[in-house]
């Protein structure tokens, strides 16, 4: 009888230890953000209970996209001056305490304008920005906040891979220090995001020269495309859309500066469903296999 009692207690103790181990592993997976440069790291598969949310704000003819899960949050661009408070409000309403990364694709005021407010109000672990400074009040306020917060931004000169939770962000910098045509837009960072089986591409305001660079090195298709330069027509845009072959497209436009109908036709011909932030904010959910409209 004593032997049977001892065996039962041994089994119970073993079950408690194993259960404790599984909980600790789950917690470390959620908290363990890792940053890696290069292509040597494969992100872990998404937690089957987790979802990635992509929220493109209705910000006029401006870009602001928040990508987040329970494990991390990344903000790509911040809209115009004054829009930072909208981003901060959304983060608070959705229980997002901090940003693991802030990406400023380039320094036009409709991309960097709200960055100073975000940096002032939100904890930001890392800032990545492009290589073409642009003198403006918005840019000066942004750099002042970087100095005040003691943040040394990363300005990549080659593709950089950042792994956060179950997602991989590959940031493609411009291949030149300056461009003869539209130097600010053509210096845009282009960011690819992979989450499980899903892939997404955020193209900033890339114009023809930058699009040609990306096309030359692109080897994959993307489920989601944030269309470059607010849906303005560009001669190389059709080739770019054909190269990335999106199923879903987001255009950040406004009623005063709407997207070009020719661009809508290009996307339709490619088989993409297009959403316009001038009509409403666009919120998409990804479970690692499919991307759906919220």
N, C-alpha and C positions, 0 to 999 in steps of 0.2 A: 504493500500500500504506500509506504514511504517512497519507494522507488518510482511508482506511478505519479505521485504528487510532485516529485522533483522534476520528472520529465515534462509535466504540464507547465510548471513554472519556467523551465528552460525554454520551451516553445514560445510562451508569452513574452519572455524577455527578448528573444530573437526577433519576434514580430515588431516590438517597440523600436528596437535598434534599426531595423530595416526601414520602418516607416519614417524615423527621424532622418535617415540618410536621404531618402527620396525628397523630403521637404527641403532640406538644405540645398540639394542640387537644383531644385526648381527656383529657390530664392536667388542662388548665385547666377543662374541663367538670366533672370530678369534684371539683376543689378549690374552684371558684368559687361559694361560697354568697352569695346576695344577699338583702337585706332591703328591702322596699319597703312603704310605707304608701299605701293607695288601690288603685284598680283598673286602673292604667295598665300593669302588667307582665304579660305572658303567659309562663308558665314554659316552658322548652324541653321538647320531647318526651322521655320516658324513654329512656335508653340501652337498646337492644334486648336487651342482655345482662344488664341490671340488674333486680333485683326489689325491690319494697317489701315489708317485713315488718311486720305489725301483731301485736304480742304483748300480750294482755291477761292479766296475772298472776292466779293464784289467790291472792287476798289477803283472803279472808273477805268481809264486807260492806264492801268498800272498793274504790276505783278506783286502778289503776296500769296505764297502757298505754304501751308503747314502740313508736314508729314509726320504722323505720330502713331505710336501704339502704347501699351501700358509700360513698355520698357524704355522708350526714348522719344525725343521730339526734335525735328529738324525744320527750320524755317528757311525757305528760299525767297529772298527779297521781301521788302517791307512797305511797298506802296509809296504814295507821296507823303509830303510833310503833313502831319496831323493824323495819319492813318495808323500810326503805331498804337494809339490808344484802343483802336478796334481790335488789333491783334492781341494786345494784353488782355482785353475784356474777354475775348473768345477763349484764351488759354485758361483764365480763371474759371470761366463758366464750365469748362470741360475738364477741370482738375489736372491741368498740365502745369507742374510747378516750375519747370526750367527748360531751357533749350540745351541739348547736347551739341548742337551745331547751328550756327547762323551762316548762311551762304548769301553773299551779295554778288550777283552775277556780273554787274557792272555798275557804274556810278551815275547813271542818269537819275534825275530827281524822282522819277516814277518807280524806281527800284530801291533807292537808298533813302528816300525821304523820311520814312517812319523808323529808320534803324536806330537813331539816337534815343527815341522814346523807349523802344524795346530794350535796348542795352541798359537804360536807366532803371527800368521797372522789373526786369526779369534777369535771373541768373543765367548766364551764357557760358558754357564750358569752352567752346572753341568757335572762332570766327575765321571764315575762309572768304577771300575776295579776289577780284581780278586785278590785272596789272596796269590799268589805264586810269590814273587819277583824273578827276574833273573838277575844276574849281567851281564851287557853289556853296551857298549857305548850308544846304543839306549835307554835303560832303564834309564841310568843316565841323558841323555839329556831330556827325558820326565819328570822325577821328578824335574829337575832343572827348567823347564818351569812352572810346577805346582807351585813351590815355588815363582817364579818371578811374576806369575799372581795372586798369593794369593788364589789359588783354593785348597780347602780341599776335596780330592776325597772320594767318598762313596765306601766302601768295604763291600758289603752285606754279611750277614751270614745266611739270610733266604730270601725266595722269596720276591721281591719288585715290587710293581705295580706303574708304572708311567703313568699318563694320560696326553696326550698332544693333544690339539684340539679334534678331533674325534677318536683318536687312543689310545689304551692301550698297553703299553709295560710291560710284566712281565719278570723280570730278575731272572733266577734260578742260584744261586751260587753253587759251589762245596759243597758237604756235609762233606768233610774231610779237615783238615788243610794241609795234605800232602798225597801223593800217592806213593806206592812202585814202580809203573811202570809209566813211562812218567809223572812225577809230574807236569810239566808245562802244557802239553796238557790236562791232566785230571783235571786241575784246571779251565778249560774254563768256562766262563759264557755262559749259554744257554738262549737265549732271544726269547720269544713268542710275536708276535704282532697281535692284533685284530683290524680290521678296518671294521666296519659294519658287514657284514656276512662273511668276508674273514679273514683267519688266516694264519700266517706265522711263521716259526721257523728258527732261525739262531743259528747254533750249534758250532761255533768256530772251534777248533781243537779237540773236545772231542774224546777220545779213549774209549776202552772197559769198563773200570771201570766207567767212567763218563756216558757213554751210558746206562750201566746197571742201574745206579741211576735214570736216567730220565725215562727209560722204566717202572721201578717199580712204579713210581708215575703218569705216563701219563694216561689221560682219554680221550684225544681228538685226532682228525685228523687235519692235516694242509694242506691248499691248496698249500703252497709254502714251500720248504725246501732248505736252504743253507746247502749243504751236509758237514758233518764234515771232517776235516783233509784232505782237497784238493782231496777227492775221493780216498784216500788210502784204500785198503782192510783191514777190521778188522773182527774178528770172530763174534762180536755182532752187526755188522752193518745191516745184513739182518733182525734181530729181531727189530732193531731200525726203519728201513724203514717200516717194516710191522706195527709197532705200530703207527707211525705218518701218514702213508698212503698218501703221497703227490701226487698232480696232476702235479705239476711243480717242477723241481729241478734245482739248480744252483751249479756247481762245479768250484771252483777257482783253476785252475791248470795251468801248463805252458807246452810249447813244450819240454823243457828239463826234466820236471818231470810231465808227463801226468797222468791222472786219470787211475785207474785200470779197465780194461775191465769187470772184474767180478762185479764191482760196477755199471757200466752202465747196465749190465744185471739185477742186482737186482732192479734197478729203473724202467727198462722197464717192468719187470715182475709185478711190483707194479702198472703199468699203468701210470707212470710219464713221462712227456716230459722233457728232460734234456738239459740245455744250459751250454756251457763251456766258461769261461772267457778267456781261452787261445786262443779262436778263435776270440772273440770280446767282448767288454763290453756288459753287459746284462741290459737292461732297461725295467722294467715292470710297468704297470699302474693298479691301483686298484680304482674302483669307489664305493667300499663298497659292491658290489655284485659279481663282476667278476674280475679276474686278466688277463691282456692281455699283449702280447709283444708289445712294442712301435714300 
